[in-house]
């Protein structure tokens, strides 16, 4: 019975259309008055439909050793979400977790990016203390 289900699942999934992607280059700068590694999240502003629609679906992440310039090329899925934003947070205490309860506030920022039809985007983030997550 189990092998029959696996075969059926394989056959059905092979019939699904491939998702289209667009290569997008994001250049910018992350500024902060404190030190620490930076984690960037490229996100769809809206993802899914109806009752399953959610905000801020992560497309890709990037690590930076410190504030400064970045150049990031990402494959953005088309048709699965709308709007694109960039969220950044700074791991000021080095624990790898953003705003863990009982720790000091870490810096963050969100910027909504222009339409991805241009393929080349500019995103500058000024990180400021806060623990609210993507806005």
N, C-alpha and C positions, 0 to 999 in steps of 0.2 A: 504494500500500500504506500509506504513512504517513498520508494523509488518512483512510483507512478506520479506522485505529487511533484517530485523534483523535476521529472521530465516535462510535465505540464507547465511548471513554472518557467523552465528554460525556454520552451517553445513560445509561450506568451510573451516573455520579456524580449525575445529576439524580434518580435513584431513591432515593438515600440519605436517610434521615430526618434532619431538622434536629436539631442538638443543643440540648437545653434548658439555659438559663442562669438563675441566680438573682442578683439584684442584692444585694450585701452591702456594708454601710457599716462601715468599720473606723476607729475613732477611738483615738488613743493619744498617747504621748509617747516620743521617743527621747532618752535621756540619755547623755552621754559627758563624760569629763573633758578631752577634746582637741577640737581644731577640725577642720573638714573636712566636705565634702559627704557625705550619707548616701544609700545605695541600698537600697531595700526590695524584697524578693522575696516575693510571696504564692505559696505552693506547695501542691500536693496532697502529703500525706505518702506516699501510695502511688498509683501510676498504672499502668494496664494489667493484663493477666492472664497467668497461667502463666509461661512462660519469658521473656516480654517485660515482666514487671512490674518497675518501677523505683521508687526512692524519690525524693522531692523533685522532682516535675515542676512547673516554673515556670508559673503561671497569668498573672501580670502583675507589672510592676515599676513603681516610683515613685522619683523623685529628690527629695531634700530638700536645700536649700542648706546647712543646718546642723542640729545637734540641736535638738529642740523638739517642739511639738505638731504632729500631723498629722490630717487628716480625708480619708479615701480611700474612694471608692465604686468597686467592682469588679464586673464580671460574672463569676461563678464557674460554670464548666461543671458540669452535674450528670451523674452516671452514668459519668464517665470516670475518676474517681479517688476516693480516700477520705481523710478527714482533711485539715485545713488548718492550715498553719503560716506564720509570718512570720519571715523572716530579714532581718537588717539588717547592713550593714558600712559602715565609715567610710573614705572615701578621704583619709587623713591626709596623703599626699604629693602628691595631685593628679594622679596618673598615669592614673586611670580604670581601673586593674586591681587586683583584690583580691590582696594578698600576692604580688606578683611576686617570684620568686626574686632574692635580692640586695638586697631593700629591707627596711625595718623592718616589724615586725609591725603590722598594722592592727586596729582594734577591730571586734568583731562580736558578735552575739547571735541566738539562735533562740528563739521562743516558739510553743508549740502552741496554736492557738485553739480555743475551744469550738465545739460543733456549729453549723454555719451556718444551722440552722433558725430562729435568732433574728433574722436579717437585720442586726442591729446588734451589732458585736463591739467589745471593748475590748482593746487590745494595747499594753503598755508594754515597751520594750526598754532595758536597761541594757547599753551596749556596753562590752566589756572586751577587752584585747589577746588575740589568737588568730588563727590562720590555719588553722582546721580546716574551715571551710565549714559549711553547715547540719547540724544535729544531729538 
